[in-house]
Amino acid sequence: MSFTLENTIRSQWSASPDNSPQAWQMFVDHFERFTGLLCVAAHLGCSQEHEQEFHQLRQWFARYYGPVAHRVRPGLQGTLGETATDESTSDAFESLIEPGCLSDLLQQDEGDLIPRIRVISECVYSVPTP
């Protein structure tokens, strides 16, 4: 089976949810790096360094978002960026990490990237710390 972000995250959901403070703090730390990267790239353009960091963060989220997604997803239902497919619904956060590269994400932006980041950030920061 080839790597797809959706399959990797979905397979992580079958694992036990991780409610530990450490898992949540690691997610928040990576989320902050990721959203900072998106904002910089949206304003200044996409560099090779930005692409590399996007790839690294995307790989990290593919492995570690699944166990904490149960804490984020309820607040993201019905928000900007949620996409439905035949098999599943990607939450607004997943829609940011689905593109294979940062330049693709930026090219797909229809002027709603920063508002989507704001909505997702409000959700993430409203989750009680375990």
C-alpha positions in Angstrom: 0.0 0.0 0.0 1.4 3.4 -0.9 1.7 6.2 1.5 -1.2 8.6 1.6 -1.6 11.1 4.4 -5.3 10.2 4.8 -4.5 6.4 5.2 -1.7 7.2 7.6 -3.8 9.4 9.8 -6.8 7.1 9.7 -4.6 4.1 10.7 -3.4 6.1 13.7 -7.0 6.6 14.7 -7.4 2.9 15.2 -4.7 3.2 17.9 -5.7 4.2 21.3 -6.3 8.0 21.7 -3.4 9.7 23.5 -4.7 12.0 26.2 -1.3 12.6 27.8 -0.2 16.2 28.4 3.0 15.4 26.6 1.2 14.3 23.4 -1.0 17.4 23.4 1.9 19.8 24.0 3.9 18.2 21.2 1.0 18.6 18.9 0.5 22.3 19.9 4.3 23.0 19.4 4.2 21.4 16.0 0.9 23.1 15.1 2.4 26.5 16.0 5.5 25.8 13.8 3.2 24.7 11.0 0.8 27.6 11.1 3.8 30.1 11.4 5.3 28.5 8.3 2.0 28.8 6.4 1.6 32.4 7.3 5.2 33.3 6.3 5.0 31.4 3.0 1.6 32.9 2.2 3.1 36.4 2.6 6.6 36.0 1.4 6.3 33.1 -1.1 7.5 29.6 -0.9 11.2 28.8 -0.7 13.1 25.5 -0.7 13.5 25.8 3.0 9.8 26.3 3.5 9.1 23.2 1.3 11.5 21.1 3.4 9.9 22.2 6.7 6.4 21.6 5.3 7.4 18.1 4.3 8.9 17.4 7.7 5.9 18.8 9.6 3.5 17.0 7.3 5.3 13.7 8.0 5.1 14.4 11.8 1.4 15.1 11.7 0.8 12.0 9.6 2.2 10.0 12.4 1.0 11.9 15.5 -2.2 13.8 14.7 -4.4 10.7 14.7 -4.0 10.0 18.5 -4.9 13.6 19.4 -7.4 14.3 16.6 -10.3 13.3 18.9 -9.6 16.4 20.9 -9.6 18.7 17.9 -12.2 17.4 15.5 -15.3 18.2 17.4 -14.5 21.9 17.4 -13.7 21.8 13.6 -17.0 20.2 12.4 -18.6 22.4 9.9 -15.7 24.9 9.7 -13.8 26.3 6.7 -11.7 23.7 5.0 -13.7 20.6 5.9 -13.8 18.4 2.8 -16.0 15.4 2.0 -14.9 12.5 -0.1 -16.5 9.2 -0.9 -14.8 7.5 1.9 -14.4 10.1 4.6 -14.5 13.6 5.7 -11.2 15.5 6.2 -11.3 18.0 9.0 -10.1 21.6 8.4 -6.7 20.8 9.8 -6.2 17.8 7.7 -7.1 19.8 4.6 -4.0 21.9 5.3 -1.7 18.9 5.4 -3.2 16.9 2.5 -1.4 18.7 -0.3 1.9 17.0 -1.1 3.9 20.2 -1.1 3.6 23.7 0.3 3.5 25.3 -3.2 0.4 23.2 -4.0 -1.3 24.3 -0.9 -0.6 28.0 -1.6 -1.7 27.6 -5.2 -5.0 26.1 -4.1 -5.6 29.0 -1.7 -8.7 31.0 -2.8 -8.1 33.7 -0.2 -9.3 31.7 2.7 -6.0 30.2 4.0 -5.4 32.8 6.8 -9.1 32.7 7.9 -8.9 28.9 8.0 -5.7 29.0 10.1 -7.5 31.4 12.5 -10.5 29.1 12.9 -8.3 26.1 13.5 -6.1 28.0 15.9 -9.2 29.1 17.9 -10.3 25.5 18.1 -6.8 24.2 19.1 -6.3 26.8 21.8 -9.8 26.2 23.2 -9.1 22.6 24.0 -8.5 22.1 27.7 -5.0 21.0 28.5 -5.0 17.4 29.8 
